[in-house]
């Protein structure tokens, strides 16, 4: 069994990451690792600390490294880049600035930056209802992705104006080019 490549959907809240990840998994049969923050007690209780973010990263790493599959890709609904920028935005420092080593691109072959949707979809875990605020944060994601030094990591963008089917097809096209 070959080790599958890791594909991470990333971006700000209200960007369609989960919908895109689920549609991609349904179309391909590739395994899907969910967004662990959606069920973590600290997140649900609005009691997030840097330790919470490190715990979420550990859950993500464990899921990726222990996944048993013959599929060429593992799909992740968010991942380490979200945690890094979350830490910077909320706590003023990234996870890598703490005692534990942290590389948001480690093990990821393809980041898929989902651009935020203009129409706001309320969710108890979201806190940026203004489109302009989400776009400003999205620029930080894009800058970080463009600055990744790892030659093993690529990224593509999915415009927020694209229909879900177009988003899925664009990801599949990029993923297939990376395998061949």
Secondary structure as GFF3:
##gff-version 3
##sequence-region A 1 180
A	DSSP	beta_strand	5	10	.	.	.	ID=ss1
A	DSSP	alpha_helix	17	28	.	.	.	ID=ss2
A	DSSP	beta_strand	31	33	.	.	.	ID=ss3
A	DSSP	three_ten_helix	36	38	.	.	.	ID=ss4
A	DSSP	alpha_helix	41	44	.	.	.	ID=ss5
A	DSSP	alpha_helix	50	66	.	.	.	ID=ss6
A	DSSP	beta_strand	73	77	.	.	.	ID=ss7
A	DSSP	alpha_helix	80	91	.	.	.	ID=ss8
A	DSSP	three_ten_helix	95	97	.	.	.	ID=ss9
A	DSSP	beta_strand	110	114	.	.	.	ID=ss10
A	DSSP	alpha_helix	131	146	.	.	.	ID=ss11
A	DSSP	beta_strand	154	158	.	.	.	ID=ss12
A	DSSP	alpha_helix	164	179	.	.	.	ID=ss13
###
